[in-house]
Structures are given as C-alpha cells and as structure tokens.
Amino acid sequence: MKKAFLLFIVAICLLGFIGCADNDPPSEIPEDAVIIDSAEIYRKYAVLPLCDVIEALGFELTHNGDRASFYCNNFEYVISITARTLTKAGDDENYLICPPGNTHFVCELSNGDLMVDDGTVHALFFTFLEYPIEIIIDKTSNRVAIVKK
C-alpha cells in the first residue's frame, strides 16, 4: 500500500513539473522584422528600451538631454526619460500606462535607458500612435523582433 501511495505522489509531482514547463513553440520571425538586441527576456514577457524600439522602426528620434522627440502620423511625440513619460507635444497626458490585462507593467530607468514591457510598447503603438506592430519574443534564440502590421 505504501508503494502505491508513493508511486501516486511521484506521478502527481511529475505531472506538475510537466504542466509548469514553458511550452511556447518557437515563433517564426518575418524577414521584414527588426530585431531589438538590447531586450531583456523573461518567462512571459520582455522589457525593451523604448528609444531603441522607436529608432529600429525607422522613426527619426531627436535627443536633447533628458528629452527625445519623434514624429509619427504627422504628430510630434516627446519622451522624458527621467520622468518616464511619452506625451503628444503640447499635451501632458502620459501614454506610458499599464494597458488593461497586462500583468507585467514595467516603466523604469536602466543605465540611462527608458525600459518598457512589451505589452505597454504594443499598446502604445497600436492605441496612441495608431501604428500597429506585432512583437515576437523568441525564447529559443533569446531575441525580440518587431514587425509593422
């Protein structure tokens, strides 16, 4: 009886470990994707340097000390790195907010870069900038790719 009970416990533990394994299949990265080399990849999300993402997508980012600006869809946007904000020029509404359903909100400074989680970057471009993108986290090769939709 003890052996059957022990076998039952071992089986439950094994099934628990299998269920906790990361089963995300590798994602296909299209040829027109831009790779963000400085991304930090975690189990269920990635953290990206916002200015690197903007430049990688082809926007001209103008730096002026703590601030940077760029144009998207004929609107100027201003980033304040130390204040951790991205606003439309002349407005004070910060677009770097936690999108609904995002469980890993990150908006922090790291080595002079403004680091933002992939869900926030996606929501920023899709909702506020009206420039839809797809973010692909390839854990197999430890890289993040972004494609304009």
N, CA, C and O atoms as a GROMACS GRO file, in nm:
protein
  596
    1MET      N    1   0.082  -0.120   0.000
    1MET     CA    2   0.000   0.000   0.000
    1MET      C    3   0.087   0.126   0.000
    1MET      O    4   0.055   0.226  -0.065
    2LYS      N    5   0.200   0.119   0.076
    2LYS     CA    6   0.288   0.234   0.082
    2LYS      C    7   0.351   0.261  -0.054
    2LYS      O    8   0.369   0.377  -0.093
    3LYS      N    9   0.386   0.154  -0.128
    3LYS     CA   10   0.446   0.171  -0.259
    3LYS      C   11   0.348   0.235  -0.356
    3LYS      O   12   0.387   0.321  -0.436
    4ALA      N   13   0.223   0.195  -0.351
    4ALA     CA   14   0.121   0.252  -0.440
    4ALA      C   15   0.101   0.401  -0.408
    4ALA      O   16   0.088   0.483  -0.499
    5PHE      N   17   0.099   0.435  -0.279
    5PHE     CA   18   0.083   0.574  -0.238
    5PHE      C   19   0.203   0.657  -0.283
    5PHE      O   20   0.187   0.768  -0.334
    6LEU      N   21   0.324   0.603  -0.264
    6LEU     CA   22   0.445   0.672  -0.305
    6LEU      C   23   0.448   0.690  -0.456
    6LEU      O   24   0.485   0.797  -0.504
    7LEU      N   25   0.410   0.589  -0.531
    7LEU     CA   26   0.404   0.598  -0.676
    7LEU      C   27   0.303   0.704  -0.720
    7LEU      O   28   0.328   0.779  -0.815
    8PHE      N   29   0.190   0.712  -0.651
    8PHE     CA   30   0.088   0.812  -0.679
    8PHE      C   31   0.143   0.954  -0.657
    8PHE      O   32   0.120   1.042  -0.739
    9ILE      N   33   0.215   0.976  -0.548
    9ILE     CA   34   0.274   1.106  -0.517
    9ILE      C   35   0.378   1.143  -0.623
    9ILE      O   36   0.381   1.257  -0.669
   10VAL      N   37   0.462   1.049  -0.660
   10VAL     CA   38   0.564   1.074  -0.762
   10VAL      C   39   0.497   1.111  -0.895
   10VAL      O   40   0.542   1.204  -0.962
   11ALA      N   41   0.391   1.041  -0.934
   11ALA     CA   42   0.320   1.071  -1.058
   11ALA      C   43   0.260   1.212  -1.056
   11ALA      O   44   0.267   1.284  -1.155
   12ILE      N   45   0.204   1.249  -0.944
   12ILE     CA   46   0.147   1.385  -0.932
   12ILE      C   47   0.256   1.490  -0.945
   12ILE      O   48   0.237   1.591  -1.013
   13CYS      N   49   0.370   1.468  -0.881
   13CYS     CA   50   0.481   1.563  -0.890
   13CYS      C   51   0.531   1.576  -1.034
   13CYS      O   52   0.556   1.686  -1.082
   14LEU      N   53   0.546   1.463  -1.104
   14LEU     CA   54   0.592   1.466  -1.242
   14LEU      C   55   0.494   1.541  -1.331
   14LEU      O   56   0.535   1.622  -1.415
   15LEU      N   57   0.366   1.515  -1.314
   15LEU     CA   58   0.266   1.587  -1.394
   15LEU      C   59   0.268   1.736  -1.362
   15LEU      O   60   0.247   1.818  -1.451
   16GLY      N   61   0.292   1.770  -1.238
   16GLY     CA   62   0.302   1.911  -1.201
   16GLY      C   63   0.418   1.980  -1.268
   16GLY      O   64   0.405   2.093  -1.315
   17PHE      N   65   0.534   1.912  -1.272
   17PHE     CA   66   0.651   1.970  -1.338
   17PHE      C   67   0.628   1.985  -1.488
   17PHE      O   68   0.667   2.085  -1.548
   18ILE      N   69   0.566   1.886  -1.549
   18ILE     CA   70   0.538   1.892  -1.692
   18ILE      C   71   0.442   2.006  -1.722
   18ILE      O   72   0.458   2.076  -1.822
   19GLY      N   73   0.343   2.026  -1.639
   19GLY     CA   74   0.246   2.134  -1.658
   19GLY      C   75   0.307   2.270  -1.642
   19GLY      O   76   0.258   2.367  -1.701
   20CYS      N   77   0.414   2.282  -1.564
   20CYS     CA   78   0.478   2.411  -1.540
   20CYS      C   79   0.584   2.444  -1.645
   20CYS      O   80   0.635   2.555  -1.648
   21ALA      N   81   0.616   2.349  -1.730
   21ALA     CA   82   0.719   2.371  -1.832
   21ALA      C   83   0.673   2.478  -1.930
   21ALA      O   84   0.554   2.494  -1.955
   22ASP      N   85   0.770   2.550  -1.984
   22ASP     CA   86   0.741   2.654  -2.082
   22ASP      C   87   0.718   2.586  -2.217
   22ASP      O   88   0.812   2.539  -2.280
   23ASN      N   89   0.592   2.581  -2.261
   23ASN     CA   90   0.555   2.509  -2.383
   23ASN      C   91   0.535   2.600  -2.502
   23ASN      O   92   0.472   2.560  -2.600
   24ASP      N   93   0.586   2.724  -2.497
   24ASP     CA   94   0.570   2.815  -2.608
   24ASP      C   95   0.652   2.765  -2.727
   24ASP      O   96   0.773   2.747  -2.715
   25PRO      N   97   0.588   2.742  -2.842
   25PRO     CA   98   0.665   2.698  -2.958
   25PRO      C   99   0.748   2.815  -3.012
   25PRO      O  100   0.710   2.931  -2.993
   26PRO      N  101   0.859   2.787  -3.078
   26PRO     CA  102   0.937   2.896  -3.136
   26PRO      C  103   0.852   2.971  -3.239
   26PRO      O  104   0.776   2.910  -3.315
   27SER      N  105   0.867   3.102  -3.241
   27SER     CA  106   0.789   3.184  -3.333
   27SER      C  107   0.869   3.209  -3.460
   27SER      O  108   0.991   3.226  -3.457
   28GLU      N  109   0.797   3.211  -3.570
   28GLU     CA  110   0.860   3.247  -3.697
   28GLU      C  111   0.879   3.398  -3.700
   28GLU      O  112   0.786   3.474  -3.671
   29ILE      N  113   0.998   3.441  -3.733
   29ILE     CA  114   1.026   3.584  -3.741
   29ILE      C  115   1.032   3.622  -3.888
   29ILE      O  116   1.119   3.573  -3.961
   30PRO      N  117   0.941   3.709  -3.933
   30PRO     CA  118   0.940   3.750  -4.074
   30PRO      C  119   1.069   3.825  -4.112
   30PRO      O  120   1.135   3.883  -4.026
   31GLU      N  121   1.101   3.823  -4.240
   31GLU     CA  122   1.223   3.889  -4.286
   31GLU      C  123   1.220   4.039  -4.268
   31GLU      O  124   1.326   4.101  -4.253
   32ASP      N  125   1.100   4.100  -4.268
   32ASP     CA  126   1.092   4.246  -4.254
   32ASP      C  127   1.090   4.290  -4.108
   32ASP      O  128   1.069   4.409  -4.081
   33ALA      N  129   1.110   4.199  -4.015
   33ALA     CA  130   1.110   4.232  -3.873
   33ALA      C  131   1.240   4.302  -3.835
   33ALA      O  132   1.345   4.279  -3.896
   34VAL      N  133   1.231   4.389  -3.734
   34VAL     CA  134   1.352   4.449  -3.678
   34VAL      C  135   1.380   4.377  -3.546
   34VAL      O  136   1.288   4.347  -3.469
   35ILE      N  137   1.506   4.351  -3.522
   35ILE     CA  138   1.548   4.279  -3.401
   35ILE      C  139   1.593   4.382  -3.298
   35ILE      O  140   1.671   4.473  -3.328
   36ILE      N  141   1.544   4.366  -3.175
   36ILE     CA  142   1.585   4.452  -3.065
   36ILE      C  143   1.684   4.373  -2.981
   36ILE      O  144   1.646   4.288  -2.900
   37ASP      N  145   1.813   4.401  -3.001
   37ASP     CA  146   1.918   4.324  -2.935
   37ASP      C  147   1.928   4.350  -2.785
   37ASP      O  148   1.973   4.264  -2.709
   38SER      N  149   1.886   4.467  -2.742
   38SER     CA  150   1.904   4.504  -2.602
   38SER      C  151   1.782   4.474  -2.516
   38SER      O  152   1.768   4.529  -2.407
   39ALA      N  153   1.694   4.387  -2.562
   39ALA     CA  154   1.575   4.349  -2.485
   39ALA      C  155   1.614   4.250  -2.376
   39ALA      O  156   1.707   4.172  -2.390
   40GLU      N  157   1.539   4.256  -2.266
   40GLU     CA  158   1.555   4.161  -2.157
   40GLU      C  159   1.435   4.067  -2.163
   40GLU      O  160   1.320   4.111  -2.154
   41ILE      N  161   1.460   3.938  -2.177
   41ILE     CA  162   1.352   3.840  -2.194
   41ILE      C  163   1.330   3.765  -2.063
   41ILE      O  164   1.423   3.713  -2.002
   42TYR      N  165   1.205   3.762  -2.022
   42TYR     CA  166   1.164   3.690  -1.902
   42TYR      C  167   1.071   3.576  -1.944
   42TYR      O  168   1.050   3.554  -2.064
   43ARG      N  169   1.017   3.504  -1.849
   43ARG     CA  170   0.937   3.386  -1.882
   43ARG      C  171   0.815   3.418  -1.967
   43ARG      O  172   0.789   3.348  -2.065
   44LYS      N  173   0.740   3.522  -1.933
   44LYS     CA  174   0.615   3.552  -2.005
   44LYS      C  175   0.612   3.689  -2.069
   44LYS      O  176   0.508   3.729  -2.122
   45TYR      N  177   0.721   3.762  -2.065
   45TYR     CA  178   0.724   3.896  -2.122
   45TYR      C  179   0.867   3.939  -2.151
   45TYR      O  180   0.962   3.869  -2.115
   46ALA      N  181   0.881   4.053  -2.216
   46ALA     CA  182   1.012   4.110  -2.242
   46ALA      C  183   1.009   4.258  -2.204
   46ALA      O  184   0.904   4.321  -2.204
   47VAL      N  185   1.125   4.310  -2.173
   47VAL     CA  186   1.140   4.452  -2.141
   47VAL      C  187   1.231   4.511  -2.248
   47VAL      O  188   1.340   4.460  -2.274
   48LEU      N  189   1.185   4.620  -2.309
   48LEU     CA  190   1.252   4.678  -2.425
   48LEU      C  191   1.294   4.822  -2.398
   48LEU      O  192   1.223   4.896  -2.330
   49PRO      N  193   1.409   4.865  -2.451
   49PRO     CA  194   1.446   5.005  -2.442
   49PRO      C  195   1.362   5.085  -2.543
   49PRO      O  196   1.374   5.064  -2.664
   50LEU      N  197   1.280   5.173  -2.493
   50LEU     CA  198   1.181   5.241  -2.577
   50LEU      C  199   1.246   5.320  -2.692
   50LEU      O  200   1.198   5.312  -2.805
   51CYS      N  201   1.351   5.393  -2.664
   51CYS     CA  202   1.414   5.473  -2.771
   51CYS      C  203   1.473   5.383  -2.880
   51CYS      O  204   1.466   5.417  -2.998
   52ASP      N  205   1.530   5.270  -2.842
   52ASP     CA  206   1.583   5.175  -2.941
   52ASP      C  207   1.471   5.120  -3.030
   52ASP      O  208   1.490   5.103  -3.150
   53VAL      N  209   1.356   5.092  -2.970
   53VAL     CA  210   1.241   5.041  -3.046
   53VAL      C  211   1.196   5.145  -3.148
   53VAL      O  212   1.174   5.114  -3.265
   54ILE      N  213   1.184   5.268  -3.103
   54ILE     CA  214   1.138   5.376  -3.192
   54ILE      C  215   1.233   5.394  -3.309
   54ILE      O  216   1.190   5.405  -3.424
   55GLU      N  217   1.364   5.396  -3.281
   55GLU     CA  218   1.462   5.411  -3.388
   55GLU      C  219   1.465   5.288  -3.480
   55GLU      O  220   1.478   5.302  -3.602
   56ALA      N  221   1.453   5.170  -3.423
   56ALA     CA  222   1.456   5.048  -3.504
   56ALA      C  223   1.338   5.042  -3.601
   56ALA      O  224   1.349   4.985  -3.709
   57LEU      N  225   1.226   5.102  -3.562
   57LEU     CA  226   1.110   5.104  -3.650
   57LEU      C  227   1.119   5.212  -3.758
   57LEU      O  228   1.027   5.229  -3.837
   58GLY      N  229   1.230   5.286  -3.759
   58GLY     CA  230   1.256   5.382  -3.866
   58GLY      C  231   1.219   5.526  -3.835
   58GLY      O  232   1.228   5.612  -3.923
   59PHE      N  233   1.178   5.553  -3.714
   59PHE     CA  234   1.146   5.692  -3.677
   59PHE      C  235   1.275   5.766  -3.644
   59PHE      O  236   1.367   5.709  -3.585
   60GLU      N  237   1.280   5.894  -3.682
   60GLU     CA  238   1.396   5.976  -3.651
   60GLU      C  239   1.377   6.034  -3.511
   60GLU      O  240   1.288   6.117  -3.489
   61LEU      N  241   1.458   5.991  -3.420
   61LEU     CA  242   1.450   6.032  -3.281
   61LEU      C  243   1.554   6.140  -3.257
   61LEU      O  244   1.673   6.119  -3.278
   62THR      N  245   1.507   6.257  -3.214
   62THR     CA  246   1.596   6.370  -3.186
   62THR      C  247   1.615   6.380  -3.036
   62THR      O  248   1.519   6.399  -2.962
   63HIS      N  249   1.741   6.368  -2.992
   63HIS     CA  250   1.772   6.374  -2.849
   63HIS      C  251   1.812   6.516  -2.810
   63HIS      O  252   1.882   6.585  -2.884
   64ASN      N  253   1.766   6.557  -2.693
   64ASN     CA  254   1.801   6.686  -2.638
   64ASN      C  255   1.812   6.670  -2.486
   64ASN      O  256   1.718   6.701  -2.412
   65GLY      N  257   1.926   6.622  -2.441
   65GLY     CA  258   1.946   6.597  -2.298
   65GLY      C  259   1.858   6.482  -2.252
   65GLY      O  260   1.866   6.371  -2.304
   66ASP      N  261   1.772   6.511  -2.153
   66ASP     CA  262   1.682   6.411  -2.096
   66ASP      C  263   1.561   6.384  -2.185
   66ASP      O  264   1.486   6.289  -2.161
   67ARG      N  265   1.544   6.464  -2.286
   67ARG     CA  266   1.426   6.453  -2.370
   67ARG      C  267   1.463   6.401  -2.508
   67ARG      O  268   1.575   6.417  -2.556
   68ALA      N  269   1.364   6.338  -2.570
   68ALA     CA  270   1.378   6.293  -2.708
   68ALA      C  271   1.243   6.314  -2.775
   68ALA      O  272   1.139   6.306  -2.709
   69SER      N  273   1.244   6.340  -2.903
   69SER     CA  274   1.117   6.360  -2.974
   69SER      C  275   1.123   6.291  -3.110
   69SER      O  276   1.230   6.266  -3.165
   70PHE      N  277   1.004   6.261  -3.161
   70PHE     CA  278   0.992   6.198  -3.292
   70PHE      C  279   0.853   6.228  -3.347
   70PHE      O  280   0.763   6.268  -3.274
   71TYR      N  281   0.838   6.208  -3.477
   71TYR     CA  282   0.709   6.229  -3.543
   71TYR      C  283   0.653   6.094  -3.586
   71TYR      O  284   0.725   6.009  -3.638
   72CYS      N  285   0.523   6.077  -3.565
   72CYS     CA  286   0.451   5.959  -3.611
   72CYS      C  287   0.314   6.005  -3.657
   72CYS      O  288   0.242   6.070  -3.581
   73ASN      N  289   0.276   5.971  -3.779
   73ASN     CA  290   0.147   6.010  -3.835
   73ASN      C  291   0.121   6.160  -3.822
   73ASN      O  292   0.011   6.203  -3.786
   74ASN      N  293   0.223   6.238  -3.853
   74ASN     CA  294   0.216   6.385  -3.854
   74ASN      C  295   0.199   6.449  -3.716
   74ASN      O  296   0.163   6.567  -3.708
   75PHE      N  297   0.222   6.375  -3.611
   75PHE     CA  298   0.218   6.430  -3.476
   75PHE      C  299   0.356   6.416  -3.412
   75PHE      O  300   0.424   6.316  -3.432
   76GLU      N  301   0.394   6.518  -3.337
   76GLU     CA  302   0.520   6.510  -3.263
   76GLU      C  303   0.494   6.452  -3.125
   76GLU      O  304   0.397   6.488  -3.058
   77TYR      N  305   0.581   6.361  -3.084
   77TYR     CA  306   0.573   6.300  -2.953
   77TYR      C  307   0.703   6.327  -2.878
   77TYR      O  308   0.811   6.328  -2.937
   78VAL      N  309   0.690   6.350  -2.749
   78VAL     CA  310   0.805   6.385  -2.666
   78VAL      C  311   0.822   6.281  -2.556
   78VAL      O  312   0.726   6.246  -2.486
   79ILE      N  313   0.944   6.234  -2.541
   79ILE     CA  314   0.977   6.139  -2.435
   79ILE      C  315   1.062   6.212  -2.332
   79ILE      O  316   1.161   6.276  -2.368
   80SER      N  317   1.025   6.202  -2.206
   80SER     CA  318   1.110   6.246  -2.096
   80SER      C  319   1.160   6.120  -2.028
   80SER      O  320   1.084   6.048  -1.965
   81ILE      N  321   1.289   6.096  -2.041
   81ILE     CA  322   1.345   5.971  -1.994
   81ILE      C  323   1.339   5.962  -1.841
   81ILE      O  324   1.294   5.862  -1.788
   82THR      N  325   1.384   6.065  -1.771
   82THR     CA  326   1.385   6.057  -1.624
   82THR      C  327   1.245   6.066  -1.564
   82THR      O  328   1.219   6.009  -1.459
   83ALA      N  329   1.154   6.137  -1.630
   83ALA     CA  330   1.016   6.144  -1.580
   83ALA      C  331   0.936   6.021  -1.621
   83ALA      O  332   0.825   5.999  -1.572
   84ARG      N  333   0.992   5.941  -1.712
   84ARG     CA  334   0.928   5.819  -1.762
   84ARG      C  335   0.791   5.849  -1.826
   84ARG      O  336   0.690   5.788  -1.791
   85THR      N  337   0.792   5.944  -1.919
   85THR     CA  338   0.668   5.981  -1.987
   85THR      C  339   0.688   5.986  -2.137
   85THR      O  340   0.799   6.009  -2.186
   86LEU      N  341   0.581   5.963  -2.209
   86LEU     CA  342   0.574   5.986  -2.353
   86LEU      C  343   0.442   6.058  -2.376
   86LEU      O  344   0.335   6.004  -2.347
   87THR      N  345   0.450   6.179  -2.428
   87THR     CA  346   0.331   6.262  -2.448
   87THR      C  347   0.328   6.316  -2.590
   87THR      O  348   0.430   6.321  -2.658
   88LYS      N  349   0.210   6.355  -2.634
   88LYS     CA  350   0.198   6.427  -2.760
   88LYS      C  351   0.246   6.570  -2.730
   88LYS      O  352   0.213   6.626  -2.626
   89ALA      N  353   0.324   6.629  -2.821
   89ALA     CA  354   0.377   6.763  -2.799
   89ALA      C  355   0.264   6.860  -2.766
   89ALA      O  356   0.162   6.864  -2.834
   90GLY      N  357   0.283   6.938  -2.660
   90GLY     CA  358   0.184   7.035  -2.618
   90GLY      C  359   0.078   6.978  -2.525
   90GLY      O  360  -0.009   7.052  -2.478
   91ASP      N  361   0.082   6.850  -2.498
   91ASP     CA  362  -0.015   6.784  -2.412
   91ASP      C  363   0.060   6.729  -2.291
   91ASP      O  364   0.182   6.718  -2.293
   92ASP      N  365  -0.013   6.694  -2.187
   92ASP     CA  366   0.054   6.638  -2.069
   92ASP      C  367   0.005   6.498  -2.034
   92ASP      O  368   0.040   6.445  -1.928
   93GLU      N  369  -0.074   6.436  -2.122
   93GLU     CA  370  -0.123   6.300  -2.096
   93GLU      C  371  -0.012   6.199  -2.127
   93GLU      O  372   0.033   6.188  -2.241
   94ASN      N  373   0.029   6.126  -2.025
   94ASN     CA  374   0.135   6.026  -2.039
   94ASN      C  375   0.078   5.900  -2.103
   94ASN      O  376  -0.018   5.842  -2.052
   95TYR      N  377   0.138   5.856  -2.215
   95TYR     CA  378   0.092   5.736  -2.284
   95TYR      C  379   0.159   5.609  -2.233
   95TYR      O  380   0.122   5.499  -2.276
   96LEU      N  381   0.255   5.621  -2.145
   96LEU     CA  382   0.321   5.503  -2.090
   96LEU      C  383   0.246   5.458  -1.966
   96LEU      O  384   0.290   5.478  -1.852
   97ILE      N  385   0.133   5.395  -1.990
   97ILE     CA  386   0.047   5.347  -1.882
   97ILE      C  387   0.028   5.197  -1.898
   97ILE      O  388   0.050   5.141  -2.005
   98CYS      N  389  -0.013   5.134  -1.791
   98CYS     CA  390  -0.036   4.990  -1.794
   98CYS      C  391  -0.163   4.960  -1.873
   98CYS      O  392  -0.272   5.001  -1.833
   99PRO      N  393  -0.151   4.889  -1.985
   99PRO     CA  394  -0.271   4.855  -2.063
   99PRO      C  395  -0.357   4.753  -1.989
   99PRO      O  396  -0.306   4.673  -1.910
  100PRO      N  397  -0.486   4.755  -2.014
  100PRO     CA  398  -0.575   4.658  -1.948
  100PRO      C  399  -0.531   4.514  -1.977
  100PRO      O  400  -0.500   4.479  -2.091
  101GLY      N  401  -0.530   4.434  -1.873
  101GLY     CA  402  -0.493   4.294  -1.888
  101GLY      C  403  -0.345   4.266  -1.880
  101GLY      O  404  -0.305   4.150  -1.872
  102ASN      N  405  -0.262   4.369  -1.880
  102ASN     CA  406  -0.118   4.349  -1.872
  102ASN      C  407  -0.080   4.318  -1.727
  102ASN      O  408  -0.110   4.397  -1.638
  103THR      N  409  -0.016   4.207  -1.705
  103THR     CA  410   0.020   4.168  -1.569
  103THR      C  411   0.166   4.195  -1.536
  103THR      O  412   0.211   4.166  -1.425
  104HIS      N  413   0.242   4.249  -1.630
  104HIS     CA  414   0.385   4.273  -1.609
  104HIS      C  415   0.422   4.415  -1.650
  104HIS      O  416   0.506   4.434  -1.738
  105PHE      N  417   0.362   4.515  -1.588
  105PHE     CA  418   0.390   4.654  -1.625
  105PHE      C  419   0.530   4.693  -1.578
  105PHE      O  420   0.562   4.684  -1.459
  106VAL      N  421   0.611   4.738  -1.673
  106VAL     CA  422   0.745   4.787  -1.643
  106VAL      C  423   0.763   4.919  -1.715
  106VAL      O  424   0.740   4.928  -1.836
  107CYS      N  425   0.804   5.020  -1.643
  107CYS     CA  426   0.840   5.150  -1.700
  107CYS      C  427   0.944   5.209  -1.605
  107CYS      O  428   0.910   5.277  -1.508
  108GLU      N  429   1.071   5.182  -1.634
  108GLU     CA  430   1.177   5.218  -1.541
  108GLU      C  431   1.303   5.260  -1.615
  108GLU      O  432   1.320   5.232  -1.734
  109LEU      N  433   1.391   5.327  -1.542
  109LEU     CA  434   1.520   5.367  -1.596
  109LEU      C  435   1.622   5.257  -1.569
  109LEU      O  436   1.625   5.198  -1.461
  110SER      N  437   1.705   5.232  -1.668
  110SER     CA  438   1.813   5.135  -1.653
  110SER      C  439   1.930   5.181  -1.738
  110SER      O  440   1.922   5.181  -1.861
  111ASN      N  441   2.039   5.220  -1.674
  111ASN     CA  442   2.159   5.267  -1.744
  111ASN      C  443   2.129   5.380  -1.843
  111ASN      O  444   2.184   5.382  -1.953
  112GLY      N  445   2.042   5.471  -1.806
  112GLY     CA  446   2.008   5.585  -1.891
  112GLY      C  447   1.904   5.556  -1.997
  112GLY      O  448   1.868   5.645  -2.073
  113ASP      N  449   1.854   5.432  -2.003
  113ASP     CA  450   1.750   5.395  -2.100
  113ASP      C  451   1.616   5.386  -2.030
  113ASP      O  452   1.607   5.346  -1.914
  114LEU      N  453   1.511   5.422  -2.101
  114LEU     CA  454   1.375   5.405  -2.052
  114LEU      C  455   1.328   5.268  -2.098
  114LEU      O  456   1.306   5.246  -2.217
  115MET      N  457   1.314   5.176  -2.003
  115MET     CA  458   1.278   5.037  -2.032
  115MET      C  459   1.129   5.017  -2.008
  115MET      O  460   1.076   5.056  -1.904
  116VAL      N  461   1.060   4.954  -2.106
  116VAL     CA  462   0.916   4.936  -2.101
  116VAL      C  463   0.883   4.793  -2.143
  116VAL      O  464   0.948   4.738  -2.232
  117ASP      N  465   0.783   4.732  -2.078
  117ASP     CA  466   0.746   4.594  -2.112
  117ASP      C  467   0.680   4.588  -2.250
  117ASP      O  468   0.628   4.687  -2.300
  118ASP      N  469   0.684   4.469  -2.308
  118ASP     CA  470   0.633   4.452  -2.445
  118ASP      C  471   0.484   4.482  -2.458
  118ASP      O  472   0.442   4.533  -2.562
  119GLY      N  473   0.404   4.452  -2.356
  119GLY     CA  474   0.261   4.483  -2.361
  119GLY      C  475   0.234   4.632  -2.368
  119GLY      O  476   0.145   4.677  -2.440
  120THR      N  477   0.312   4.709  -2.293
  120THR     CA  478   0.297   4.854  -2.294
  120THR      C  479   0.344   4.912  -2.428
  120THR      O  480   0.280   5.003  -2.481
  121VAL      N  481   0.454   4.859  -2.481
  121VAL     CA  482   0.502   4.906  -2.612
  121VAL      C  483   0.397   4.877  -2.720
  121VAL      O  484   0.368   4.962  -2.803
  122HIS      N  485   0.340   4.757  -2.718
  122HIS     CA  486   0.238   4.721  -2.816
  122HIS      C  487   0.118   4.814  -2.805
  122HIS      O  488   0.070   4.866  -2.906
  123ALA      N  489   0.069   4.835  -2.684
  123ALA     CA  490  -0.048   4.923  -2.663
  123ALA      C  491  -0.017   5.067  -2.704
  123ALA      O  492  -0.102   5.134  -2.763
  124LEU      N  493   0.103   5.114  -2.674
  124LEU     CA  494   0.143   5.249  -2.711
  124LEU      C  495   0.134   5.268  -2.862
  124LEU      O  496   0.073   5.364  -2.909
  125PHE      N  497   0.194   5.178  -2.937
  125PHE     CA  498   0.195   5.193  -3.082
  125PHE      C  499   0.057   5.167  -3.142
  125PHE      O  500   0.015   5.240  -3.233
  126PHE      N  501  -0.013   5.068  -3.095
  126PHE     CA  502  -0.143   5.034  -3.152
  126PHE      C  503  -0.250   5.138  -3.118
  126PHE      O  504  -0.324   5.181  -3.206
  127THR      N  505  -0.258   5.178  -2.993
  127THR     CA  506  -0.366   5.264  -2.947
  127THR      C  507  -0.337   5.413  -2.963
  127THR      O  508  -0.416   5.486  -3.023
  128PHE      N  509  -0.225   5.457  -2.911
  128PHE     CA  510  -0.198   5.601  -2.907
  128PHE      C  511  -0.133   5.653  -3.035
  128PHE      O  512  -0.171   5.759  -3.085
  129LEU      N  513  -0.036   5.580  -3.088
  129LEU     CA  514   0.034   5.627  -3.208
  129LEU      C  515  -0.034   5.584  -3.337
  129LEU      O  516   0.002   5.632  -3.445
  130GLU      N  517  -0.131   5.494  -3.326
  130GLU     CA  518  -0.201   5.438  -3.443
  130GLU      C  519  -0.103   5.387  -3.547
  130GLU      O  520  -0.113   5.416  -3.666
  131TYR      N  521  -0.007   5.308  -3.497
  131TYR     CA  522   0.097   5.247  -3.579
  131TYR      C  523   0.110   5.102  -3.531
  131TYR      O  524   0.201   5.069  -3.456
  132PRO      N  525   0.017   5.015  -3.576
  132PRO     CA  526   0.012   4.879  -3.521
  132PRO      C  527   0.138   4.798  -3.549
  132PRO      O  528   0.191   4.797  -3.660
  133ILE      N  529   0.182   4.729  -3.445
  133ILE     CA  530   0.300   4.644  -3.455
  133ILE      C  531   0.269   4.509  -3.393
  133ILE      O  532   0.174   4.493  -3.317
  134GLU      N  533   0.352   4.412  -3.426
  134GLU     CA  534   0.349   4.282  -3.361
  134GLU      C  535   0.486   4.261  -3.297
  134GLU      O  536   0.589   4.282  -3.361
  135ILE      N  537   0.486   4.219  -3.170
  135ILE     CA  538   0.610   4.191  -3.100
  135ILE      C  539   0.622   4.040  -3.086
  135ILE      O  540   0.533   3.974  -3.034
  136ILE      N  541   0.735   3.987  -3.133
  136ILE     CA  542   0.759   3.843  -3.128
  136ILE      C  543   0.875   3.818  -3.032
  136ILE      O  544   0.987   3.865  -3.054
  137ILE      N  545   0.847   3.742  -2.927
  137ILE     CA  546   0.951   3.706  -2.831
  137ILE      C  547   0.994   3.564  -2.864
  137ILE      O  548   0.919   3.468  -2.844
  138ASP      N  549   1.115   3.551  -2.912
  138ASP     CA  550   1.171   3.420  -2.949
  138ASP      C  551   1.264   3.375  -2.837
  138ASP      O  552   1.381   3.412  -2.834
  139LYS      N  553   1.211   3.295  -2.746
  139LYS     CA  554   1.290   3.250  -2.631
  139LYS      C  555   1.397   3.150  -2.672
  139LYS      O  556   1.499   3.138  -2.605
  140THR      N  557   1.374   3.078  -2.781
  140THR     CA  558   1.470   2.978  -2.827
  140THR      C  559   1.604   3.044  -2.864
  140THR      O  560   1.711   2.996  -2.827
  141SER      N  561   1.596   3.153  -2.937
  141SER     CA  562   1.720   3.222  -2.977
  141SER      C  563   1.743   3.349  -2.896
  141SER      O  564   1.832   3.427  -2.928
  142ASN      N  565   1.664   3.370  -2.792
  142ASN     CA  566   1.682   3.480  -2.698
  142ASN      C  567   1.686   3.616  -2.768
  142ASN      O  568   1.781   3.694  -2.752
  143ARG      N  569   1.580   3.644  -2.845
  143ARG     CA  570   1.572   3.774  -2.913
  143ARG      C  571   1.428   3.817  -2.926
  143ARG      O  572   1.335   3.738  -2.916
  144VAL      N  573   1.412   3.948  -2.948
  144VAL     CA  574   1.279   4.007  -2.966
  144VAL      C  575   1.277   4.074  -3.102
  144VAL      O  576   1.369   4.146  -3.139
  145ALA      N  577   1.170   4.048  -3.177
  145ALA     CA  578   1.153   4.107  -3.309
  145ALA      C  579   1.024   4.186  -3.312
  145ALA      O  580   0.927   4.152  -3.243
  146ILE      N  581   1.023   4.292  -3.391
  146ILE     CA  582   0.904   4.375  -3.405
  146ILE      C  583   0.874   4.391  -3.553
  146ILE      O  584   0.964   4.417  -3.634
  147VAL      N  585   0.746   4.376  -3.588
  147VAL     CA  586   0.702   4.388  -3.726
  147VAL      C  587   0.587   4.487  -3.731
  147VAL      O  588   0.496   4.482  -3.649
  148LYS      N  589   0.592   4.579  -3.829
  148LYS     CA  590   0.478   4.666  -3.851
  148LYS      C  591   0.369   4.586  -3.919
  148LYS      O  592   0.396   4.514  -4.015
  149LYS      N  593   0.246   4.598  -3.870
  149LYS     CA  594   0.134   4.525  -3.929
  149LYS      C  595   0.076   4.604  -4.043
  149LYS      O  596  -0.020   4.560  -4.107
   0.00000   0.00000   0.00000
